[in-house]
Amino acid sequence: MISRAEEVMGTVVSFLIDPGPLDEYQVETAIGHACRELHELDDRFSLWKPDSELSRWRDGLISTPSSLMDEVIELCAGAYDVTHGLFDAWALPGGFDPTGLVKGWAAERALDHLARAGVAGALVNAGGDICVLPGRSYEVGIRHPFEPDAMCGVVTVTGAVATSGVYERGAHLVHPFAGPLAGVAATVVGDSLVLCDILATALVVGGAEVLYVIEGLADYEGFFVDPGGSMYASQSMRFSND
């Protein structure tokens, strides 16, 4: 196994790779391409860089978005639809904010670089949002929001897992219908990290309403922890340490 970490997009992105037939130079080259794209996407979609495309779009300085920006806008519109408006990239103060899905989207694009290079197996961990190449399973522990040294459980990941919450960064999520947030933390396991990211964010906002959405999606399961510490999960949610 080859591992490497890179600080980008306001977090640490780590790689765990089974090189298979590739030599170390080929793997390091593939990781370099993946990291380069992550940095380029950070430069494009950062809210903290005034010259990023996202910042200039929000400030009205761009009339025609790039194809990548168009793709993210379409993903956010789809996220709004699938969550019945509980994931709303247009609801936060300051204008359009796609950061609830950009990190997972970027991680999947990084994983694509490794897949195209021909590695036997790979895991990309973008600050706790994880995607893996098909064919392998990984056991991932989910931190308890109120007990830093404890876990809610261990989940088996064959595609992706995403966690969202307000227990570390504070109240950075907003209920689009002005209600209270249902959860302090939520986790979703499924095939696509983008969709897991969307659903985990929406679970923190909408709670049980979003669990009903997840129940209707094949191969997706999730849970959330409410402000009182109670856990609620979709019907088929399983922890591998039970």
C-alpha positions in Angstrom: 0.0 0.0 0.0 1.1 3.6 -0.7 -0.3 6.5 1.3 0.0 10.2 0.9 -1.7 13.3 2.3 -2.2 16.8 0.8 -3.6 19.9 2.4 -6.2 21.4 0.0 -9.7 22.8 0.0 -9.4 23.7 3.7 -8.9 20.2 4.8 -6.4 17.3 4.5 -7.0 14.9 1.6 -5.4 11.5 2.0 -4.8 8.7 -0.4 -4.5 5.0 0.3 -3.5 3.0 -2.9 -2.8 -0.5 -3.8 -0.6 0.0 -6.8 -1.2 -3.4 -8.4 1.0 -3.6 -11.6 2.2 0.0 -11.3 5.6 1.0 -9.9 6.0 3.7 -7.3 6.9 6.4 -9.9 3.6 5.7 -11.8 1.6 5.8 -8.7 3.2 9.0 -7.5 2.6 10.5 -10.9 -1.1 9.6 -10.7 -1.4 11.1 -7.2 0.3 14.2 -8.5 -2.3 14.6 -11.3 -5.1 14.0 -8.7 -3.6 16.6 -6.3 -3.1 19.1 -9.1 -6.8 18.9 -10.0 -7.8 19.3 -6.4 -5.8 22.5 -6.1 -7.2 23.8 -9.4 -10.8 23.1 -8.2 -10.0 24.8 -4.9 -8.7 27.9 -6.9 -12.0 27.8 -8.9 -14.5 27.2 -6.1 -13.1 28.7 -3.0 -15.3 31.1 -1.1 -12.2 32.5 0.6 -10.2 33.5 -2.5 -11.6 36.8 -4.0 -10.3 35.9 -7.4 -11.8 32.4 -7.6 -14.5 31.9 -10.2 -17.1 31.2 -7.5 -16.3 34.5 -5.7 -16.4 36.5 -8.9 -19.7 34.7 -9.9 -21.3 35.6 -6.5 -20.1 39.2 -6.9 -21.6 39.5 -10.4 -18.3 39.9 -12.2 -18.9 36.9 -14.4 -21.8 36.7 -16.8 -21.0 33.3 -18.4 -19.8 30.5 -16.1 -17.3 27.9 -17.1 -18.4 24.3 -18.0 -17.2 23.2 -14.5 -19.3 25.8 -12.8 -22.2 24.9 -15.0 -21.8 21.2 -13.9 -21.7 22.2 -10.2 -24.8 24.5 -10.6 -26.7 21.6 -12.2 -25.6 19.2 -9.4 -26.9 21.7 -6.9 -30.2 22.0 -8.7 -30.5 18.2 -8.7 -29.6 18.2 -5.0 -32.4 20.7 -4.3 -34.9 18.4 -6.2 -33.9 15.1 -4.6 -34.0 16.5 -1.0 -37.2 18.5 -1.6 -35.4 21.7 -1.0 -33.6 20.8 2.2 -30.2 21.0 0.4 -30.3 24.5 -1.1 -27.1 26.0 -2.3 -28.9 29.3 -2.8 -30.2 29.6 0.8 -27.1 30.6 2.6 -26.2 34.3 3.2 -24.0 35.8 0.5 -25.4 34.0 -2.5 -24.8 30.7 -4.2 -22.7 28.4 -2.1 -22.0 24.9 -3.5 -19.4 23.9 -0.8 -21.8 21.2 0.5 -21.1 19.1 -2.5 -17.9 20.5 -4.1 -15.6 18.6 -1.8 -17.1 15.2 -2.5 -17.3 16.0 -6.2 -13.6 17.0 -6.3 -12.6 13.8 -4.4 -14.4 11.7 -7.0 -12.6 13.5 -9.8 -9.3 12.8 -8.0 -10.2 9.1 -7.7 -10.9 9.1 -11.4 -7.2 10.0 -12.0 -6.1 6.9 -10.0 -8.6 4.7 -11.8 -7.4 5.8 -15.2 -3.8 5.2 -14.1 -4.6 1.6 -13.5 -4.1 1.1 -9.8 -5.5 -2.1 -8.3 -7.3 -0.3 -5.4 -7.7 3.2 -4.0 -9.3 5.2 -1.3 -9.5 9.0 -1.2 -10.4 10.6 2.1 -11.3 14.3 1.8 -11.7 15.4 5.5 -13.8 12.4 6.4 -15.7 12.2 3.1 -14.5 9.0 1.5 -14.7 7.4 -2.0 -13.2 4.1 -3.1 -12.6 2.3 -6.3 -15.1 -0.6 -6.9 -14.0 -4.1 -5.9 -12.7 -3.4 -2.4 -14.4 -2.8 0.9 -13.1 -0.7 3.7 -14.2 -0.4 7.3 -14.7 3.3 8.3 -15.3 4.5 11.9 -17.8 7.4 12.3 -16.9 9.7 15.2 -19.6 10.5 17.8 -20.4 14.2 17.8 -20.6 14.5 21.6 -17.8 12.1 22.5 -14.6 12.8 20.6 -13.0 9.5 21.7 -16.0 7.4 20.8 -17.7 6.2 17.6 -21.3 6.1 16.5 -20.3 2.9 14.7 -18.2 1.3 12.0 -19.6 1.2 8.5 -18.5 -0.9 5.5 -17.7 1.2 2.5 -17.6 -0.2 -1.1 -18.4 3.1 -2.8 -18.6 6.2 -0.6 -19.4 7.6 2.8 -20.0 11.2 3.8 -20.5 12.9 7.1 -21.9 16.4 7.8 -22.4 18.2 11.1 -22.3 21.4 13.1 -20.4 20.0 16.1 -17.0 21.2 14.9 -17.5 24.2 12.6 -20.6 25.6 14.4 -23.8 26.7 12.8 -22.6 26.9 9.1 -25.7 25.1 7.9 -29.0 26.9 7.4 -32.5 25.5 7.3 -33.9 26.9 4.0 -37.4 27.0 5.5 -36.3 28.8 8.6 -36.8 25.8 10.9 -34.3 24.4 13.5 -31.7 22.0 12.4 -32.8 18.4 13.1 -29.4 17.0 13.7 -25.9 17.8 14.9 -24.3 15.1 12.7 -25.3 12.8 9.9 -23.6 10.1 7.8 -24.7 8.5 4.5 -23.2 5.4 2.8 -23.8 4.7 -0.8 -22.4 4.5 -4.3 -21.7 8.2 -5.2 -19.8 10.5 -2.8 -21.6 13.6 -4.3 -25.0 12.1 -3.5 -23.8 10.9 0.0 -22.5 14.5 0.6 -25.8 16.0 -0.4 -27.9 13.6 1.6 -25.7 13.9 4.7 -26.0 17.7 4.7 -29.8 17.5 4.1 -30.1 15.0 7.0 -28.6 17.5 9.4 -31.1 20.0 8.2 -34.2 17.9 7.8 -33.7 14.8 9.8 -36.5 12.2 9.5 -37.9 13.8 6.4 -34.6 13.0 4.6 -34.5 9.5 6.0 -37.7 8.9 4.1 -35.9 10.1 0.9 -33.0 7.7 1.6 -35.4 4.8 2.1 -36.5 5.3 -1.5 -33.0 5.2 -2.9 -31.4 1.9 -3.8 -28.0 1.2 -2.2 -28.1 4.3 0.1 -28.4 4.2 3.9 -27.9 6.8 6.6 -28.3 8.0 10.1 -28.3 11.3 12.1 -27.7 12.3 15.7 -30.1 14.9 17.1 -29.2 17.7 19.6 -30.2 15.4 22.5 -27.9 12.7 21.4 -30.5 10.2 20.0 -29.6 8.4 16.8 -32.1 7.8 14.0 -31.3 5.5 11.0 -32.8 4.3 7.8 -34.3 0.9 8.0 -31.4 -1.1 6.4 -28.6 0.9 8.0 -26.1 -1.6 9.4 -22.9 -1.1 11.5 -20.2 -3.6 10.8 -19.2 -3.6 14.5 -22.6 -4.6 15.8 
